[in-house]
Amino acid sequence: MFIDLFVRGLIIMIFVSGSVVISYYTTRLMAFLVPFARISEIFLWSGTVVFSAALLMGIAYYYVYHGFGLQSDIVRRKPSAGNKVVMTFDDGPSRDYTPQILKILAEKGVRATFFLVGSHVERYPEVAKQIVDAGHEVGNHTYGHITVPNSPPPQLAAQIMRTNLVILQNAGVYPQYLRPPRGLYDSRMRRIAKLLGQELVLWSLSSQDWHSRATKASITRRVVERAAGGDIILFHDSGSLLSSEGASRKPTVDALGPIIDGLRARGLEIVALQDFMDYPSEQVRRLSG
């Protein structure tokens, strides 16, 4: 455990220090071109901070949406799926918003996948059962919506296995899919998923409905305009920016019907993740010729 924490801490230090060094010399070069010494000196230090933050955010974005190296065990999108897309919902179940979402999905004839937080399943077991009874799929989103890379190995394993058990006990199904909160995974989670027979599923398009300024119009426009065949689309039916639940998901509920209509108007077919997974990944297709 100590070695694992040491290695992860070392990796974080390398990324942070590397970004600071790159940003420092980049801003120094730019400051050299500024003719006023006072302005250039201020720019040097403030620019280092800004560029470092931007660089780290860029690395984090690439890590979530693309990953580093060959990651055939992680599903983000499937270009081979043609015009098909998948709708997924994180952080539920919610007593307030999940039933409203289920009603709209039923009216539109859409099957979706809900990545459930274990503690929420225990709090609202009837809603978790309602999701499954309506024909939707469920996945594991950890028990306490933890930050995976910061979690000690015993805690990470317990979070995942406890959630599997809670979902099985309350919803009557074993979750075939696993999604890390915030999209932050590591090699340990990948090994656990393989050991438990679960597919590690992220997303390729976020609705950004978690944003405090998100509106029905902004969510609808973002998804309908950006979605393409093979996308896995991320929504939320619970959760909040700083806690496991509490934020309003009314904009998501209000946008859901127009989004479904808009995607279909563009010729996109909304399918269940199970059907979506039947298509081979792009890497497998290239290797097979």
C-alpha positions as CSV (number, residue, x, y, z in Angstrom):
1,M,0.0,0.0,0.0
2,F,2.8,2.4,0.9
3,I,4.6,1.7,-2.3
4,D,1.4,2.2,-4.3
5,L,0.8,5.6,-2.7
6,F,4.4,6.6,-3.2
7,V,4.4,5.8,-6.9
8,R,1.1,7.7,-7.5
9,G,2.4,10.7,-5.5
10,L,5.6,10.6,-7.6
11,I,3.6,10.6,-10.8
12,I,1.6,13.5,-9.7
13,M,4.7,15.5,-8.7
14,I,6.3,14.8,-12.1
15,F,3.2,16.0,-14.0
16,V,2.9,19.2,-11.8
17,S,6.6,20.0,-11.8
18,G,6.9,19.3,-15.5
19,S,4.0,21.7,-16.3
20,V,5.5,24.4,-14.1
21,V,8.9,24.1,-15.8
22,I,7.4,24.2,-19.3
23,S,5.2,27.1,-18.4
24,Y,8.0,29.0,-16.8
25,Y,10.3,28.9,-19.8
26,T,7.4,29.6,-22.2
27,T,6.4,32.7,-20.3
28,R,10.0,33.8,-20.0
29,L,10.4,33.6,-23.7
30,M,7.2,35.5,-24.2
31,A,8.2,38.1,-21.5
32,F,11.5,38.6,-23.3
33,L,9.6,39.9,-26.3
34,V,7.7,42.5,-24.2
35,P,9.5,45.8,-24.2
36,F,8.6,46.9,-20.7
37,A,10.5,45.1,-17.9
38,R,7.8,45.7,-15.2
39,I,5.1,44.2,-17.4
40,S,7.3,41.3,-18.5
41,E,8.2,40.5,-14.9
42,I,4.5,40.4,-13.8
43,F,3.7,38.4,-16.9
44,L,6.5,35.9,-16.1
45,W,5.0,34.8,-12.8
46,S,1.3,35.1,-13.5
47,G,1.8,33.5,-16.9
48,T,3.5,30.6,-15.3
49,V,0.6,29.9,-13.0
50,V,-2.0,30.3,-15.8
51,F,-0.1,28.2,-18.3
52,S,0.6,25.5,-15.7
53,A,-3.1,25.2,-14.8
54,A,-4.1,25.2,-18.5
55,L,-1.5,22.5,-19.3
56,L,-2.7,20.3,-16.5
57,M,-6.3,20.7,-17.5
58,G,-5.4,19.8,-21.0
59,I,-3.7,16.7,-19.9
60,A,-6.6,15.7,-17.7
61,Y,-9.0,16.3,-20.6
62,Y,-7.0,14.1,-22.9
63,Y,-6.7,11.5,-20.2
64,V,-10.5,11.2,-19.7
65,Y,-11.5,11.4,-23.4
66,H,-8.6,9.6,-25.1
67,G,-6.2,8.0,-22.5
68,F,-2.6,7.2,-22.9
69,G,-1.4,4.2,-24.9
70,L,-3.4,1.2,-26.1
71,Q,-6.6,1.0,-23.9
72,S,-8.7,-1.6,-25.7
73,D,-10.3,-2.5,-22.3
74,I,-11.8,1.0,-22.0
75,V,-14.9,1.9,-24.1
76,R,-15.3,5.6,-24.9
77,R,-17.0,5.4,-28.3
78,K,-17.4,3.0,-31.2
79,P,-17.1,4.5,-34.7
80,S,-18.0,1.1,-36.0
81,A,-21.5,1.5,-34.7
82,G,-22.6,3.6,-37.6
83,N,-25.4,6.0,-36.8
84,K,-26.1,4.6,-33.3
85,V,-25.5,6.5,-30.1
86,V,-26.0,5.6,-26.4
87,M,-27.5,7.8,-23.6
88,T,-26.1,7.3,-20.1
89,F,-27.0,8.8,-16.8
90,D,-24.6,9.1,-13.8
91,D,-24.8,9.6,-10.0
92,G,-28.3,8.3,-9.4
93,P,-30.7,7.0,-8.5
94,S,-32.5,10.2,-7.5
95,R,-35.9,10.2,-5.9
96,D,-36.8,13.5,-7.6
97,Y,-35.3,13.3,-11.1
98,T,-34.8,9.7,-12.1
99,P,-38.6,8.9,-12.2
100,Q,-39.1,11.9,-14.4
101,I,-36.4,10.8,-16.8
102,L,-37.8,7.3,-16.9
103,K,-41.2,8.6,-17.8
104,I,-39.7,10.6,-20.8
105,L,-37.6,7.6,-22.0
106,A,-40.7,5.4,-21.9
107,E,-42.7,8.0,-23.9
108,K,-40.0,8.2,-26.5
109,G,-39.3,4.5,-26.6
110,V,-35.6,4.8,-25.6
111,R,-33.4,2.5,-23.5
112,A,-30.6,4.0,-21.6
113,T,-27.9,3.0,-19.1
114,F,-27.8,4.4,-15.6
115,F,-24.5,4.3,-13.6
116,L,-25.6,4.1,-10.0
117,V,-23.9,5.2,-6.8
118,G,-24.2,2.4,-4.3
119,S,-25.1,4.6,-1.3
120,H,-28.0,6.1,-3.4
121,V,-29.2,2.7,-4.3
122,E,-29.5,1.9,-0.6
123,R,-31.2,5.2,0.0
124,Y,-33.7,4.8,-2.9
125,P,-33.9,1.0,-3.7
126,E,-37.4,1.4,-5.2
127,V,-36.1,3.8,-7.8
128,A,-33.2,1.5,-8.7
129,K,-35.7,-1.4,-9.1
130,Q,-37.9,0.9,-11.3
131,I,-34.9,1.5,-13.6
132,V,-34.4,-2.2,-14.2
133,D,-38.1,-2.9,-14.4
134,A,-38.4,-0.3,-17.2
135,G,-35.9,-2.2,-19.3
136,H,-32.9,0.0,-18.8
137,E,-29.4,-1.2,-18.0
138,V,-27.5,-0.3,-14.8
139,G,-23.8,0.1,-14.1
140,N,-21.5,0.6,-11.1
141,H,-20.4,4.1,-10.3
142,T,-18.7,3.2,-6.9
143,Y,-20.4,3.3,-3.6
144,G,-19.5,6.8,-2.4
145,H,-18.7,8.6,-5.7
146,I,-15.0,8.5,-4.8
147,T,-12.0,9.9,-6.7
148,V,-10.4,6.7,-7.8
149,P,-6.7,7.7,-8.1
150,N,-6.8,9.0,-4.5
151,S,-8.3,5.9,-3.0
152,P,-6.2,3.3,-1.2
153,P,-6.4,-0.2,-2.9
154,P,-8.6,-1.8,-0.2
155,Q,-11.0,1.1,-0.3
156,L,-11.2,1.0,-4.1
157,A,-11.9,-2.7,-4.2
158,A,-14.5,-2.4,-1.4
159,Q,-16.3,0.5,-3.1
160,I,-16.7,-1.4,-6.3
161,M,-17.6,-4.8,-4.9
162,R,-20.0,-3.3,-2.3
163,T,-21.9,-1.5,-5.1
164,N,-22.1,-4.6,-7.2
165,L,-23.7,-6.4,-4.2
166,V,-26.1,-3.5,-3.4
167,I,-27.3,-3.3,-7.0
168,L,-27.8,-7.0,-7.1
169,Q,-29.7,-7.1,-3.8
170,N,-32.0,-4.1,-4.6
171,A,-32.3,-4.1,-8.4
172,G,-32.0,-7.8,-9.0
173,V,-29.2,-7.6,-11.7
174,Y,-25.4,-7.8,-11.7
175,P,-24.0,-4.6,-13.3
176,Q,-22.1,-5.5,-16.4
177,Y,-20.5,-2.0,-16.7
178,L,-18.2,0.1,-14.5
179,R,-17.7,3.8,-14.7
180,P,-15.3,5.8,-12.5
181,P,-16.6,9.1,-11.1
182,R,-15.4,12.2,-13.0
183,G,-13.8,9.8,-15.5
184,L,-10.8,9.4,-13.3
185,Y,-9.5,5.9,-13.5
186,D,-6.2,4.1,-13.0
187,S,-4.6,0.7,-13.7
188,R,-6.0,-0.8,-10.5
189,M,-9.5,0.0,-11.5
190,R,-8.9,-1.6,-14.9
191,R,-7.6,-4.8,-13.2
192,I,-10.6,-4.9,-10.9
193,A,-13.0,-4.5,-13.8
194,K,-11.4,-7.4,-15.7
195,L,-11.4,-9.5,-12.5
196,L,-15.1,-8.9,-11.9
197,G,-16.1,-9.4,-15.5
198,Q,-17.2,-5.8,-16.0
199,E,-16.7,-3.5,-19.0
200,L,-15.0,-0.1,-18.1
201,V,-17.2,2.5,-19.9
202,L,-16.5,6.2,-20.1
203,W,-18.0,8.6,-22.7
204,S,-17.2,10.6,-25.8
205,L,-19.7,13.5,-25.4
206,S,-20.7,15.2,-22.2
207,S,-23.9,17.2,-22.1
208,Q,-22.2,19.4,-19.4
209,D,-25.5,19.3,-17.5
210,W,-23.5,19.3,-14.3
211,H,-22.5,23.0,-14.8
212,S,-24.3,25.4,-12.5
213,R,-25.2,27.6,-15.5
214,A,-26.5,24.8,-17.6
215,T,-30.0,25.4,-19.1
216,K,-32.4,23.4,-21.2
217,A,-31.3,25.3,-24.3
218,S,-27.5,24.9,-23.7
219,I,-27.8,21.2,-22.9
220,T,-30.0,20.6,-25.9
221,R,-27.9,22.6,-28.3
222,R,-24.6,21.0,-27.2
223,V,-25.8,17.4,-27.5
224,V,-27.8,17.7,-30.7
225,E,-25.2,19.7,-32.6
226,R,-22.2,17.7,-31.5
227,A,-23.4,14.1,-31.4
228,A,-22.2,11.7,-34.0
229,G,-22.6,8.0,-34.7
230,G,-20.7,5.9,-32.2
231,D,-20.9,8.4,-29.4
232,I,-21.6,7.5,-25.7
233,I,-23.4,10.6,-24.3
234,L,-23.1,11.6,-20.6
235,F,-26.0,13.0,-18.6
236,H,-26.7,13.2,-14.9
237,D,-29.9,12.3,-13.0
238,S,-28.4,13.2,-9.6
239,G,-25.2,14.5,-8.0
240,S,-23.7,17.9,-7.7
241,L,-20.3,19.5,-8.2
242,L,-19.1,19.1,-4.6
243,S,-21.2,16.4,-3.2
244,S,-22.9,13.1,-4.2
245,E,-26.3,14.7,-4.7
246,G,-28.3,17.9,-4.2
247,A,-28.0,19.8,-7.4
248,S,-31.0,20.5,-9.6
249,R,-31.3,18.2,-12.6
250,K,-34.4,20.0,-13.9
251,P,-32.5,21.4,-17.0
252,T,-31.6,17.8,-17.9
253,V,-35.2,16.6,-17.5
254,D,-36.5,19.5,-19.6
255,A,-33.9,19.0,-22.3
256,L,-34.2,15.2,-22.6
257,G,-37.3,15.1,-24.9
258,P,-36.0,17.8,-27.4
259,I,-32.6,16.0,-27.4
260,I,-34.1,12.7,-28.3
261,D,-36.2,14.3,-31.1
262,G,-33.2,16.3,-32.3
263,L,-30.9,13.2,-32.5
264,R,-33.5,11.3,-34.4
265,A,-34.1,14.2,-36.8
266,R,-30.4,14.0,-37.6
267,G,-30.7,10.3,-38.5
268,L,-29.1,9.0,-35.3
269,E,-30.5,5.9,-33.6
270,I,-30.5,5.7,-29.8
271,V,-29.7,2.2,-28.6
272,A,-29.0,0.4,-25.4
273,L,-25.3,0.0,-24.3
274,Q,-25.7,-3.8,-24.6
275,D,-26.6,-3.5,-28.3
276,F,-23.9,-0.9,-28.8
277,M,-21.2,-3.2,-27.3
278,D,-21.8,-5.8,-29.9
279,Y,-20.0,-3.7,-32.5
280,P,-16.2,-4.3,-32.6
281,S,-14.0,-1.5,-31.5
282,E,-12.1,0.4,-34.1
283,Q,-8.8,-1.1,-32.9
284,V,-10.1,-4.6,-33.3
285,R,-11.4,-3.8,-36.8
286,R,-8.1,-2.5,-37.9
287,L,-6.2,-5.4,-36.5
288,S,-8.5,-7.9,-38.2
289,G,-8.2,-6.1,-41.6
